Amino acid sequence: MFDSTHEVLLANTEAARVIHRKIRYHVYCLERRFENPARYPTGQEHDHWDSHAAPFIVRERATGAWVATLRLVLPEATRFPLETLRCLPPESPHSLQRHQFAEISRICVINSANPHTINHHLDQNFGPVSRHGESEILLGMIRAIVIYGLERDIEHCYLLVTEAFARLLRRLGVVLHRAGKAIEHRGLRTPYRVGLRENAAALSARSPAISQLFARRALAYQPFSALTGYRSGVPAGMLARPGTDTPTRPGAQYSRPGPGVWRLEMDPSKPGPGHWRGTGLNTRPG
């Protein structure tokens, strides 16, 4: 399942945040045409919520390719993105318990077969996810958000999605509570509230495989900075804005894909932290 093929990293360095913003640009500006690519000459889509968000990036273990990303806008933000769209009722629960709320946004999964051929800002370290593989990628990212959020006393997340994407999430077993009125925003979209504890339980009850996925809490994510062999610096021209350090994981043991039979291989030509390779029997994550 997900842990044997992919890993989620918290983008807590500028090099990692560049990867996060590049995937956003590719998906939002080139694949979906939600944003004008001319606004982002460095090939990195960004906005002012990034300074109050925890970005995550997903990497394929076998190739080291970056394939997906999302961000969690944290309670410290003055307003959540969907609040600016006025789709929530004034008596929304976050108005009284804001510290327990966040917003999931910029969910991006690369679909282009060879993304670097249509995006000169990317190289071969970025790759696609097949249609049948999207569900596992989403489950891996959902687990990361659940674990990261609960570690910070965040109990609920808002989500503004199309009805088609809401159906996909429900098929996976995600429990969505409608939080406001549907609005026109890059198509018709509806705000939902997602309970993190509720969904950890609901998804775990969905199947033994998903239950085991959520039981492997240590593999939910790890900070990019915790891995050896990554490039800490990036060319000045690649920086969209300085940004603040992303909140990291407090008191959590850094994840390992399994006991003893995996090794971390670093390739200095790649911008990321290397990837895990199995070296013997029992190479599936425990």
C-alpha positions in Angstrom: 0.0 0.0 0.0 1.0 3.7 0.3 4.0 3.3 2.7 5.8 0.8 0.4 5.6 3.0 -2.6 5.4 6.7 -1.4 6.3 9.0 1.5 4.9 12.3 2.7 7.4 15.0 3.8 6.6 18.2 5.7 8.1 21.0 3.5 9.9 22.7 6.4 12.9 24.1 4.4 13.0 26.6 1.6 14.2 23.9 -0.8 11.2 21.7 0.1 8.8 24.7 -0.2 10.2 25.4 -3.7 9.2 21.8 -4.7 5.7 22.4 -3.1 5.2 25.6 -5.0 6.4 24.1 -8.3 3.9 21.3 -8.1 1.2 23.9 -7.4 2.2 25.9 -10.4 2.2 22.8 -12.7 -1.2 21.6 -11.6 -3.0 24.9 -11.0 -1.5 26.9 -13.8 -0.7 24.3 -16.6 -2.9 21.3 -16.0 -6.1 22.8 -14.6 -5.7 26.4 -15.8 -7.0 27.8 -12.6 -4.3 30.5 -12.4 -2.5 32.5 -15.0 1.0 31.2 -15.4 2.3 34.6 -16.4 1.8 35.7 -12.8 4.5 33.3 -11.7 7.6 33.7 -13.8 9.7 31.4 -11.6 7.2 28.6 -12.0 6.1 28.6 -8.4 2.4 29.3 -7.5 2.1 31.1 -4.2 -0.2 33.4 -2.2 -0.2 35.2 1.2 -1.6 32.2 3.1 1.7 30.3 2.6 3.2 32.2 5.5 0.6 30.6 7.8 0.5 27.1 6.3 2.1 23.7 6.7 2.9 22.4 3.2 3.4 18.7 2.5 5.0 17.0 -0.5 4.7 13.4 -1.7 7.5 11.4 -3.2 7.6 8.1 -5.0 10.1 5.9 -3.3 11.3 3.8 -6.3 12.2 6.8 -8.5 12.5 9.7 -6.0 10.0 11.7 -8.1 7.9 14.4 -6.5 4.3 13.7 -7.5 1.8 15.5 -5.2 1.4 18.2 -2.6 -1.2 20.0 -0.4 -1.1 22.5 2.4 -2.8 23.0 5.7 -3.7 26.7 6.5 -3.2 26.9 10.2 -5.4 28.7 12.9 -2.9 31.6 13.1 -4.1 32.9 9.7 -6.3 36.0 10.1 -8.8 34.4 7.9 -9.0 31.0 6.1 -9.1 31.1 2.3 -12.8 30.1 2.2 -13.7 32.8 4.7 -12.8 35.4 2.0 -15.3 33.8 -0.3 -18.1 34.3 2.2 -19.5 30.8 1.9 -19.7 30.1 5.6 -22.6 31.2 7.9 -21.7 33.8 10.5 -22.3 31.3 13.3 -19.7 28.9 12.0 -18.2 26.9 14.9 -14.6 28.1 14.2 -15.7 31.6 15.3 -15.7 30.3 18.9 -13.0 27.6 18.7 -10.7 28.9 16.0 -7.6 27.3 17.5 -9.1 23.9 16.7 -9.7 24.6 13.0 -7.5 24.7 9.9 -8.2 24.6 6.2 -6.9 22.0 3.7 -6.2 23.5 0.3 -4.0 23.3 -2.8 -4.5 19.6 -3.2 -2.4 18.9 -6.3 -1.6 15.5 -7.9 0.5 15.6 -11.1 -1.3 13.8 -14.0 0.9 14.8 -16.9 2.8 11.7 -18.2 6.1 13.7 -18.6 5.6 16.9 -16.7 9.0 18.3 -17.5 8.1 18.3 -21.3 5.3 20.8 -20.8 6.8 22.7 -17.9 10.4 24.0 -18.4 10.5 24.9 -14.7 10.5 21.2 -13.8 13.1 18.5 -14.4 12.9 14.7 -14.4 12.7 14.7 -10.6 9.0 15.4 -10.9 6.6 12.7 -12.1 2.9 11.7 -12.5 0.5 9.6 -10.6 -1.7 7.2 -12.6 -5.4 7.6 -12.3 -5.7 4.3 -10.4 -3.0 5.4 -8.0 -4.6 8.7 -6.9 -6.7 7.1 -4.2 -3.7 5.8 -2.3 -1.9 9.2 -2.7 -5.0 10.9 -1.2 -5.2 8.5 1.7 -1.5 9.0 2.4 -2.0 12.8 2.4 -5.1 12.5 4.5 -3.3 10.5 7.1 -0.5 13.1 7.3 -3.0 15.9 7.8 -4.9 13.9 10.5 -1.7 13.1 12.5 -0.1 16.6 12.0 -3.4 18.3 13.0 -4.1 16.2 16.1 -0.5 16.7 17.3 -1.3 20.4 17.3 -4.8 20.2 18.9 -6.5 20.9 15.6 -9.8 18.9 15.6 -11.5 20.1 12.4 -10.5 21.1 8.9 -12.4 23.1 6.3 -12.3 22.0 2.6 -13.7 23.7 -0.4 -14.2 21.2 -3.3 -16.2 20.3 -6.3 -19.0 17.8 -6.0 -17.0 15.3 -8.1 -14.0 15.5 -5.7 -16.4 15.2 -2.7 -17.8 12.0 -4.2 -14.2 10.7 -4.6 -13.5 11.5 -0.9 -16.7 9.8 0.2 -15.8 6.7 -1.8 -12.6 6.5 0.1 -14.5 6.7 3.3 -14.0 10.3 4.3 -16.9 11.8 6.3 -17.8 15.3 5.1 -20.1 17.7 6.8 -21.5 20.5 4.7 -20.4 23.8 6.3 -22.0 26.4 4.1 -23.4 27.3 0.7 -22.1 26.2 -2.7 -20.3 29.0 -4.6 -18.9 29.6 -8.0 -15.1 29.5 -7.6 -13.3 27.8 -10.4 -16.5 25.9 -10.9 -19.2 25.2 -8.4 -17.7 24.3 -5.1 -19.0 23.5 -1.6 -17.4 24.1 1.8 -17.2 21.0 4.0 -16.0 20.4 7.6 -13.8 17.3 8.2 -13.5 16.0 11.7 -9.9 14.6 12.1 -10.7 12.2 15.0 -14.0 11.1 13.3 -12.2 10.4 10.0 -9.3 8.6 11.6 -11.9 6.2 13.1 -14.1 6.0 10.0 -11.3 5.4 7.6 -9.7 2.8 9.8 -13.0 1.0 9.9 -13.2 1.0 6.2 -10.8 -1.9 5.6 -7.9 -3.8 7.3 -5.5 -2.2 4.9 -6.5 1.4 5.7 -6.6 0.5 9.4 -3.0 -0.7 9.2 -2.1 2.5 7.3 -3.4 4.7 10.1 -1.8 2.4 12.7 1.6 3.3 11.3 1.5 6.8 12.8 5.3 7.2 12.6 5.2 6.9 8.9 2.5 9.6 8.4 5.1 12.2 7.6 8.5 13.4 8.5 10.1 16.8 8.1 12.2 17.3 5.0 15.0 18.7 7.2 15.3 15.5 9.2 16.7 13.6 6.2 20.3 13.6 5.3 21.5 14.3 1.8 19.1 17.1 0.9 20.1 20.4 -0.6 19.5 23.1 1.9 20.1 25.9 -0.6 18.3 26.9 -3.7 19.2 29.6 -6.3 18.0 33.0 -5.4 15.9 33.3 -8.6 13.9 30.3 -7.5 12.6 31.9 -4.3 9.1 33.3 -4.7 9.2 34.9 -1.3 11.2 34.4 1.9 8.3 32.8 4.0 8.6 31.7 7.6 9.8 28.4 8.8 7.0 25.8 8.7 6.0 24.4 12.1 7.6 21.1 12.5 6.6 17.9 14.3 6.9 18.2 18.1 8.4 15.3 20.0 7.7 12.8 17.3 10.2 10.1 16.4 11.4 10.5 12.8 9.8 7.8 10.6 11.4 4.9 9.0 9.8 2.7 6.4 10.6 -0.5 8.2 12.9 -2.2 10.6 16.5 -2.8 9.5 16.1 -3.8 5.9 15.7 -0.4 4.3 18.5 2.0 3.5 18.4 5.6 2.4 20.0 6.2 -0.9 21.1 9.8 -1.8 21.6 11.0 -5.3 23.3 14.4 -5.3 21.7 15.2 -8.6 18.3 15.3 -7.0 16.9 18.1 -5.0 15.3 15.9 -2.3 16.5 13.8 0.5 17.1 10.4 -1.2 14.7 7.5 -1.1 14.4 4.2 0.7 15.4 0.9 -0.8 14.7 -2.5 0.5 17.8 -4.7 0.8 16.4 -8.1 1.8 13.4 -10.0 3.0 10.5 -8.4 4.8 11.0 -5.1 3.0 7.5 -4.0 3.4 7.0 -1.3 6.1 6.1 -2.6 9.5 
